[in-house]
């Protein structure tokens, strides 16, 4: 047993310090980035990604986000015939069905998301290596991890984008159930440093509850930011709109390790494991385009505060200050 006593940070622990800026308007900020990946492919778009959860990783979500040049990672349980190949990722776990599908072929999709809860399993590293040999020209997203060492291991195995985050999600209870995790801001900083040294990239996954957190994630060095809860509750999410007697409407949102997900896809929670997710009611929020515009507007504004004309410049322009309170909550959050 050992204890690391250096302080690690979540998004709520810091603010971005403003700096003198020559930008005259939020319109001057370019949120598009062009990436050259280790597999040889090039991609240009806005690097914000809808999570591959049942409720947010839908074809309807992809139809809308692709209009913004943003990516949707489809749920593992969706294997469609038609989709926007530039802005849609197919998702796979390590079960027999997914392995069989990968072996049979995945068409002309650019992105493959290899997603497991525990990216520290050596079998997962071998799985990534196998998929890379199978598809040498696909952009592989793989995770989740939170440390530099495993980030390097996945990149050396063939990953283009390492997915970073264990426990920060709004419907994830891994930290509570297992005691395992890592503060998300520090995880992004450390994993990005490791990945960029090897020519790889990272995708921050989880922990963002507002547009400011998205800006902090990019400022910390994330190349992509994946969102789940921030995109939940919209028309484009799976599930019916439920109206209660009070007149309030909501949609159900749940973690992929929750009882709900395991009952739906695995016939229940296996006796050897515990649920590591929860099921919540999210207030119905209408069209996702309104939320996307709010996120992108906040991100542009953050860039103008620090003089970053392009989103790729945000890490160079960002200085974090440690805080004990970042919001005045006298009238609520």
C-alpha positions as a Markdown table, in Angstrom:
| # | Residue | x | y | z |
|---|---|---|---|---|
| 1 | Unk | 0.0 | 0.0 | 0.0 |
| 2 | Unk | 1.2 | 3.5 | -0.8 |
| 3 | Unk | -0.3 | 7.0 | -0.8 |
| 4 | Unk | 0.3 | 9.7 | -3.3 |
| 5 | Unk | 0.0 | 13.0 | -1.5 |
| 6 | Unk | 0.1 | 15.4 | -4.4 |
| 7 | Unk | -3.3 | 17.1 | -5.0 |
| 8 | Unk | -5.4 | 16.1 | -8.0 |
| 9 | Unk | -8.3 | 18.2 | -9.4 |
| 10 | Unk | -11.8 | 17.9 | -10.8 |
| 11 | Unk | -13.3 | 20.6 | -13.0 |
| 12 | Unk | -15.1 | 22.2 | -10.0 |
| 13 | Unk | -11.7 | 22.8 | -8.2 |
| 14 | Unk | -10.4 | 25.3 | -10.7 |
| 15 | Unk | -11.3 | 28.3 | -12.9 |
| 16 | Unk | -9.5 | 29.6 | -16.0 |
| 17 | Unk | -7.7 | 32.9 | -15.4 |
| 18 | Unk | -8.6 | 35.6 | -18.0 |
| 19 | Unk | -5.8 | 37.1 | -20.1 |
| 20 | Unk | -5.5 | 40.1 | -22.4 |
| 21 | Unk | -7.0 | 39.2 | -25.8 |
| 22 | Unk | -7.0 | 40.7 | -29.3 |
| 23 | Unk | -10.2 | 38.9 | -30.3 |
| 24 | Unk | -13.0 | 41.3 | -31.1 |
| 25 | Unk | -15.9 | 38.9 | -31.1 |
| 26 | Unk | -16.9 | 35.3 | -30.4 |
| 27 | Unk | -17.4 | 35.0 | -34.1 |
| 28 | Unk | -13.6 | 35.2 | -34.6 |
| 29 | Unk | -13.1 | 31.9 | -32.7 |
| 30 | Unk | -12.6 | 28.7 | -34.8 |
| 31 | Unk | -13.9 | 25.6 | -33.1 |
| 32 | Unk | -12.9 | 23.2 | -35.9 |
| 33 | Unk | -9.8 | 21.2 | -35.7 |
| 34 | Unk | -7.9 | 19.1 | -38.2 |
| 35 | Unk | -6.2 | 16.0 | -36.8 |
| 36 | Unk | -3.7 | 13.7 | -38.4 |
| 37 | Unk | -4.0 | 10.3 | -36.7 |
| 38 | Unk | -1.4 | 7.6 | -36.3 |
| 39 | Unk | -3.4 | 5.3 | -38.6 |
| 40 | Unk | -2.8 | 7.8 | -41.4 |
| 41 | Unk | -6.3 | 9.2 | -41.6 |
| 42 | Unk | -7.0 | 13.0 | -41.4 |
| 43 | Unk | -10.3 | 14.3 | -39.9 |
| 44 | Unk | -11.7 | 17.8 | -39.6 |
| 45 | Unk | -14.6 | 18.8 | -37.3 |
| 46 | Unk | -15.7 | 20.2 | -33.9 |
| 47 | Unk | -14.1 | 17.7 | -31.4 |
| 48 | Unk | -17.2 | 17.3 | -29.1 |
| 49 | Unk | -18.6 | 13.8 | -29.0 |
| 50 | Unk | -22.0 | 12.3 | -27.9 |
| 51 | Unk | -21.4 | 9.4 | -25.6 |
| 52 | Unk | -22.0 | 5.8 | -26.7 |
| 53 | Unk | -24.7 | 5.3 | -24.0 |
| 54 | Unk | -28.1 | 3.8 | -24.9 |
| 55 | Unk | -30.0 | 7.1 | -24.5 |
| 56 | Unk | -27.5 | 9.5 | -26.2 |
| 57 | Unk | -25.6 | 7.4 | -28.7 |
| 58 | Unk | -28.5 | 7.3 | -31.2 |
| 59 | Unk | -28.9 | 7.7 | -34.9 |
| 60 | Unk | -31.2 | 10.7 | -34.3 |
| 61 | Unk | -28.5 | 12.3 | -32.2 |
| 62 | Unk | -26.0 | 11.6 | -35.0 |
| 63 | Unk | -28.2 | 13.2 | -37.6 |
| 64 | Unk | -28.3 | 16.5 | -35.6 |
| 65 | Unk | -24.7 | 16.6 | -34.4 |
| 66 | Unk | -23.3 | 15.8 | -37.9 |
| 67 | Unk | -24.8 | 19.2 | -39.0 |
| 68 | Unk | -22.4 | 20.8 | -36.5 |
| 69 | Unk | -19.5 | 18.5 | -37.7 |
| 70 | Unk | -19.6 | 16.8 | -34.3 |
| 71 | Unk | -19.2 | 13.0 | -33.7 |
| 72 | Unk | -21.7 | 10.6 | -32.2 |
| 73 | Unk | -20.4 | 7.3 | -30.8 |
| 74 | Unk | -23.4 | 5.0 | -31.3 |
| 75 | Unk | -24.4 | 2.7 | -28.5 |
| 76 | Unk | -22.8 | -0.7 | -28.7 |
| 77 | Unk | -26.2 | -2.2 | -29.3 |
| 78 | Unk | -26.8 | -0.2 | -32.5 |
| 79 | Unk | -25.2 | -1.6 | -35.7 |
| 80 | Unk | -27.0 | 0.4 | -38.5 |
| 81 | Unk | -26.7 | -0.1 | -42.2 |
| 82 | Unk | -26.7 | 3.7 | -43.0 |
| 83 | Unk | -24.9 | 6.5 | -41.1 |
| 84 | Unk | -22.7 | 9.5 | -41.7 |
| 85 | Unk | -19.3 | 7.8 | -42.0 |
| 86 | Unk | -17.4 | 11.1 | -41.2 |
| 87 | Unk | -19.2 | 11.9 | -37.9 |
| 88 | Unk | -20.4 | 8.6 | -36.6 |
| 89 | Unk | -18.5 | 5.9 | -34.7 |
| 90 | Unk | -19.5 | 2.3 | -34.2 |
| 91 | Unk | -18.9 | 1.0 | -30.7 |
| 92 | Unk | -17.8 | -2.4 | -29.6 |
| 93 | Unk | -17.1 | -4.2 | -26.4 |
| 94 | Unk | -15.3 | -7.5 | -25.9 |
| 95 | Unk | -18.2 | -9.8 | -26.0 |
| 96 | Unk | -18.5 | -12.6 | -28.5 |
| 97 | Unk | -21.1 | -10.9 | -30.6 |
| 98 | Unk | -19.0 | -7.7 | -31.0 |
| 99 | Unk | -15.9 | -9.7 | -31.8 |
| 100 | Unk | -17.8 | -11.6 | -34.5 |
| 101 | Unk | -19.1 | -8.4 | -36.0 |
| 102 | Unk | -15.6 | -6.9 | -36.1 |
| 103 | Unk | -14.3 | -10.0 | -37.7 |
| 104 | Unk | -17.0 | -10.0 | -40.4 |
| 105 | Unk | -16.3 | -6.3 | -41.4 |
| 106 | Unk | -17.5 | -2.8 | -40.4 |
| 107 | Unk | -17.9 | -1.1 | -43.8 |
| 108 | Unk | -16.5 | 2.3 | -44.6 |
| 109 | Unk | -17.0 | 3.9 | -41.1 |
| 110 | Unk | -14.0 | 6.0 | -40.1 |
| 111 | Unk | -14.2 | 5.6 | -36.3 |
| 112 | Unk | -14.3 | 2.5 | -34.1 |
| 113 | Unk | -14.9 | 3.0 | -30.4 |
| 114 | Unk | -13.6 | 0.1 | -28.3 |
| 115 | Unk | -15.2 | 0.7 | -24.9 |
| 116 | Unk | -14.9 | -1.2 | -21.7 |
| 117 | Unk | -15.3 | -0.1 | -18.1 |
| 118 | Unk | -11.8 | -1.2 | -17.1 |
| 119 | Unk | -9.1 | -0.3 | -19.7 |
| 120 | Unk | -6.4 | -1.8 | -17.4 |
| 121 | Unk | -7.1 | -5.4 | -18.3 |
| 122 | Unk | -4.3 | -6.8 | -20.4 |
| 123 | Unk | -6.9 | -8.7 | -22.5 |
| 124 | Unk | -8.2 | -5.3 | -23.5 |
| 125 | Unk | -4.7 | -4.2 | -24.7 |
| 126 | Unk | -4.5 | -7.4 | -26.7 |
| 127 | Unk | -8.0 | -6.8 | -28.1 |
| 128 | Unk | -7.0 | -3.3 | -29.3 |
| 129 | Unk | -3.9 | -4.8 | -30.9 |
| 130 | Unk | -6.0 | -7.4 | -32.7 |
| 131 | Unk | -8.5 | -4.7 | -34.0 |
| 132 | Unk | -5.6 | -2.6 | -35.2 |
| 133 | Unk | -4.2 | -5.5 | -37.3 |
| 134 | Unk | -7.7 | -6.1 | -38.6 |
| 135 | Unk | -8.3 | -2.5 | -39.5 |
| 136 | Unk | -5.0 | -0.7 | -40.1 |
| 137 | Unk | -6.7 | 2.4 | -41.5 |
| 138 | Unk | -9.5 | 3.0 | -39.1 |
| 139 | Unk | -9.4 | 5.7 | -36.3 |
| 140 | Unk | -9.6 | 3.7 | -33.1 |
| 141 | Unk | -11.0 | 5.2 | -29.9 |
| 142 | Unk | -10.2 | 3.0 | -26.9 |
| 143 | Unk | -10.7 | 3.2 | -23.1 |
| 144 | Unk | -11.4 | 4.0 | -20.4 |
| 145 | Unk | -8.2 | 4.8 | -18.4 |
| 146 | Unk | -7.0 | 7.6 | -16.2 |
| 147 | Unk | -3.2 | 7.3 | -15.9 |
| 148 | Unk | -0.3 | 8.1 | -18.2 |
| 149 | Unk | 1.1 | 4.5 | -18.1 |
| 150 | Unk | -2.0 | 2.9 | -19.5 |
| 151 | Unk | -2.5 | 5.7 | -22.0 |
| 152 | Unk | 0.9 | 4.9 | -23.4 |
| 153 | Unk | 0.1 | 1.1 | -23.4 |
| 154 | Unk | -3.1 | 1.7 | -25.4 |
| 155 | Unk | -1.4 | 4.0 | -27.9 |
| 156 | Unk | 1.5 | 1.6 | -28.4 |
| 157 | Unk | -1.1 | -1.2 | -29.0 |
| 158 | Unk | -2.6 | 0.9 | -31.9 |
| 159 | Unk | -5.1 | 3.3 | -30.3 |
| 160 | Unk | -5.5 | 6.7 | -32.0 |
| 161 | Unk | -7.6 | 8.3 | -29.3 |
| 162 | Unk | -7.5 | 7.2 | -25.7 |
| 163 | Unk | -10.8 | 7.7 | -23.8 |
| 164 | Unk | -10.0 | 9.1 | -20.3 |
| 165 | Unk | -12.4 | 8.9 | -17.3 |
| 166 | Unk | -13.2 | 6.4 | -14.5 |
| 167 | Unk | -16.0 | 7.5 | -12.3 |
| 168 | Unk | -16.8 | 11.1 | -13.1 |
| 169 | Unk | -20.0 | 10.6 | -15.1 |
| 170 | Unk | -23.3 | 11.9 | -13.7 |
| 171 | Unk | -24.9 | 8.4 | -13.7 |
| 172 | Unk | -21.7 | 6.4 | -12.9 |
| 173 | Unk | -21.3 | 5.1 | -9.3 |
| 174 | Unk | -17.9 | 3.4 | -9.8 |
| 175 | Unk | -16.2 | 5.6 | -7.3 |
| 176 | Unk | -18.8 | 4.9 | -4.7 |
| 177 | Unk | -19.1 | 1.2 | -5.3 |
| 178 | Unk | -15.5 | 0.3 | -5.8 |
| 179 | Unk | -13.5 | 3.2 | -4.3 |
| 180 | Unk | -11.6 | 3.4 | -7.6 |
| 181 | Unk | -11.2 | 6.5 | -9.8 |
| 182 | Unk | -9.2 | 9.7 | -10.5 |
| 183 | Unk | -10.2 | 13.4 | -10.4 |
| 184 | Unk | -11.0 | 14.1 | -14.0 |
| 185 | Unk | -9.2 | 17.3 | -14.7 |
| 186 | Unk | -5.9 | 15.9 | -13.5 |
| 187 | Unk | -6.5 | 12.7 | -15.4 |
| 188 | Unk | -7.0 | 14.6 | -18.6 |
| 189 | Unk | -3.8 | 16.7 | -18.0 |
| 190 | Unk | -1.6 | 13.7 | -17.3 |
| 191 | Unk | -3.0 | 11.4 | -20.0 |
| 192 | Unk | -2.9 | 14.1 | -22.6 |
| 193 | Unk | 0.8 | 14.7 | -21.8 |
| 194 | Unk | 1.5 | 11.0 | -22.2 |
| 195 | Unk | -0.5 | 10.7 | -25.4 |
| 196 | Unk | 0.9 | 13.7 | -27.2 |
| 197 | Unk | 4.4 | 12.6 | -26.5 |
| 198 | Unk | 3.7 | 9.5 | -28.6 |
| 199 | Unk | 1.7 | 11.2 | -31.3 |
| 200 | Unk | -1.6 | 10.1 | -29.9 |
| 201 | Unk | -4.7 | 11.9 | -28.7 |
| 202 | Unk | -7.1 | 11.8 | -25.8 |
| 203 | Unk | -10.9 | 12.1 | -25.4 |
| 204 | Unk | -12.1 | 13.3 | -22.0 |
| 205 | Unk | -15.1 | 11.2 | -21.1 |
| 206 | Unk | -17.4 | 12.3 | -18.2 |
| 207 | Unk | -17.6 | 14.9 | -15.5 |
| 208 | Unk | -18.7 | 17.9 | -17.6 |
| 209 | Unk | -21.9 | 19.4 | -16.2 |
| 210 | Unk | -21.8 | 22.8 | -17.9 |
| 211 | Unk | -20.1 | 24.5 | -20.9 |
| 212 | Unk | -17.4 | 25.9 | -18.6 |
| 213 | Unk | -16.3 | 22.3 | -17.8 |
| 214 | Unk | -16.0 | 21.6 | -21.6 |
| 215 | Unk | -13.7 | 24.6 | -21.9 |
| 216 | Unk | -11.7 | 23.5 | -18.9 |
| 217 | Unk | -11.3 | 20.1 | -20.4 |
| 218 | Unk | -9.9 | 21.4 | -23.7 |
| 219 | Unk | -7.7 | 23.8 | -21.7 |
| 220 | Unk | -6.3 | 20.8 | -19.9 |
| 221 | Unk | -5.2 | 19.3 | -23.1 |
| 222 | Unk | -8.1 | 17.1 | -24.2 |
| 223 | Unk | -8.3 | 16.7 | -28.0 |
| 224 | Unk | -11.9 | 15.6 | -27.8 |
| 225 | Unk | -14.6 | 15.9 | -25.1 |
| 226 | Unk | -17.3 | 13.2 | -24.8 |
| 227 | Unk | -20.7 | 14.3 | -23.3 |
| 228 | Unk | -23.5 | 12.1 | -21.9 |
| 229 | Unk | -25.5 | 13.8 | -19.2 |
| 230 | Unk | -25.3 | 17.2 | -20.9 |
| 231 | Unk | -26.9 | 15.8 | -24.0 |
| 232 | Unk | -29.6 | 13.7 | -22.1 |
| 233 | Unk | -33.3 | 14.4 | -22.0 |
| 234 | Unk | -33.7 | 15.7 | -25.5 |
| 235 | Unk | -35.9 | 14.7 | -28.4 |
| 236 | Unk | -33.0 | 12.9 | -30.1 |
| 237 | Unk | -32.4 | 10.7 | -27.1 |
| 238 | Unk | -33.8 | 7.2 | -26.9 |
| 239 | Unk | -36.8 | 6.6 | -24.7 |
| 240 | Unk | -40.3 | 8.1 | -24.4 |
| 241 | Unk | -41.2 | 11.5 | -23.0 |
| 242 | Unk | -42.9 | 10.8 | -19.7 |
| 243 | Unk | -45.3 | 13.3 | -18.2 |
| 244 | Unk | -46.1 | 13.2 | -14.5 |
| 245 | Unk | -49.4 | 14.2 | -12.8 |
| 246 | Unk | -47.7 | 17.5 | -11.8 |
| 247 | Unk | -47.3 | 18.3 | -15.5 |
| 248 | Unk | -43.5 | 17.9 | -15.5 |
| 249 | Unk | -42.0 | 16.0 | -18.4 |
| 250 | Unk | -38.9 | 14.0 | -18.3 |
| 251 | Unk | -36.9 | 11.2 | -20.1 |
| 252 | Unk | -35.0 | 8.4 | -18.4 |
| 253 | Unk | -31.2 | 8.4 | -18.4 |
| 254 | Unk | -29.0 | 5.6 | -17.1 |
| 255 | Unk | -25.4 | 4.5 | -16.8 |
| 256 | Unk | -24.3 | 1.5 | -18.9 |
| 257 | Unk | -23.3 | -0.4 | -15.8 |
| 258 | Unk | -26.6 | 0.3 | -14.1 |
| 259 | Unk | -29.3 | -2.3 | -13.2 |
| 260 | Unk | -31.4 | -0.8 | -16.0 |
| 261 | Unk | -28.7 | -1.4 | -18.7 |
| 262 | Unk | -27.8 | -4.9 | -17.4 |
| 263 | Unk | -31.4 | -6.0 | -17.1 |
| 264 | Unk | -32.0 | -4.7 | -20.7 |
| 265 | Unk | -29.0 | -6.2 | -22.4 |
| 266 | Unk | -27.7 | -9.0 | -20.1 |
| 267 | Unk | -30.7 | -10.4 | -18.5 |
| 268 | Unk | -29.9 | -8.9 | -15.1 |
| 269 | Unk | -26.9 | -8.2 | -12.8 |
| 270 | Unk | -24.6 | -11.2 | -12.6 |
| 271 | Unk | -24.1 | -12.6 | -9.1 |
| 272 | Unk | -20.4 | -12.0 | -9.3 |
| 273 | Unk | -20.7 | -8.2 | -9.8 |
| 274 | Unk | -22.4 | -5.1 | -8.6 |
| 275 | Unk | -24.2 | -2.3 | -10.4 |
| 276 | Unk | -21.9 | 0.7 | -11.0 |
| 277 | Unk | -24.5 | 3.0 | -12.4 |
| 278 | Unk | -27.8 | 4.7 | -11.6 |
| 279 | Unk | -31.0 | 5.5 | -13.4 |
| 280 | Unk | -32.3 | 9.1 | -13.2 |
| 281 | Unk | -35.1 | 11.2 | -14.5 |
| 282 | Unk | -33.8 | 14.1 | -16.7 |
| 283 | Unk | -36.1 | 17.0 | -17.3 |
| 284 | Unk | -37.3 | 17.0 | -20.9 |
| 285 | Unk | -35.3 | 19.6 | -22.7 |
| 286 | Unk | -36.6 | 19.7 | -26.3 |
| 287 | Unk | -34.4 | 19.8 | -29.3 |
| 288 | Unk | -30.7 | 19.0 | -28.7 |
| 289 | Unk | -29.7 | 21.8 | -31.1 |
| 290 | Unk | -30.5 | 24.4 | -28.4 |
| 291 | Unk | -28.1 | 22.7 | -26.0 |
| 292 | Unk | -25.4 | 22.3 | -28.6 |
| 293 | Unk | -25.6 | 26.0 | -29.4 |
| 294 | Unk | -25.3 | 26.8 | -25.7 |
| 295 | Unk | -22.2 | 24.6 | -25.3 |
| 296 | Unk | -20.5 | 26.0 | -28.4 |
| 297 | Unk | -21.3 | 29.6 | -27.4 |
| 298 | Unk | -19.8 | 29.1 | -24.0 |
| 299 | Unk | -16.7 | 27.5 | -25.6 |
| 300 | Unk | -16.2 | 30.4 | -28.0 |
| 301 | Unk | -16.6 | 32.9 | -25.1 |
| 302 | Unk | -14.0 | 31.0 | -23.0 |
| 303 | Unk | -11.6 | 31.3 | -25.9 |
| 304 | Unk | -12.1 | 35.1 | -26.2 |
| 305 | Unk | -11.4 | 35.5 | -22.5 |
| 306 | Unk | -7.9 | 34.0 | -22.9 |
| 307 | Unk | -7.1 | 35.1 | -26.5 |
| 308 | Unk | -7.3 | 31.7 | -28.2 |
| 309 | Unk | -8.4 | 32.3 | -31.8 |
| 310 | Unk | -8.7 | 28.5 | -32.4 |
| 311 | Unk | -9.7 | 25.8 | -30.0 |
| 312 | Unk | -6.4 | 24.1 | -30.6 |
| 313 | Unk | -4.7 | 27.1 | -29.0 |
| 314 | Unk | -6.7 | 26.8 | -25.8 |
| 315 | Unk | -4.2 | 24.7 | -23.8 |
| 316 | Unk | -1.4 | 27.2 | -24.6 |
| 317 | Unk | -3.6 | 30.1 | -23.4 |
| 318 | Unk | -5.0 | 28.4 | -20.3 |
| 319 | Unk | -3.8 | 29.0 | -16.7 |
| 320 | Unk | -5.9 | 27.3 | -14.0 |
| 321 | Unk | -6.4 | 28.9 | -10.6 |
| 322 | Unk | -7.3 | 26.7 | -7.7 |
| 323 | Unk | -10.6 | 27.8 | -6.0 |
| 324 | Unk | -12.7 | 26.7 | -3.1 |
| 325 | Unk | -15.9 | 28.1 | -4.6 |
| 326 | Unk | -16.6 | 28.9 | -8.2 |
| 327 | Unk | -20.3 | 29.8 | -8.2 |
| 328 | Unk | -22.5 | 32.2 | -6.3 |
| 329 | Unk | -25.4 | 29.9 | -5.5 |
| 330 | Unk | -27.7 | 32.3 | -3.6 |
| 331 | Unk | -30.4 | 31.8 | -6.2 |
| 332 | Unk | -29.5 | 28.1 | -7.0 |
| 333 | Unk | -27.1 | 26.6 | -9.4 |
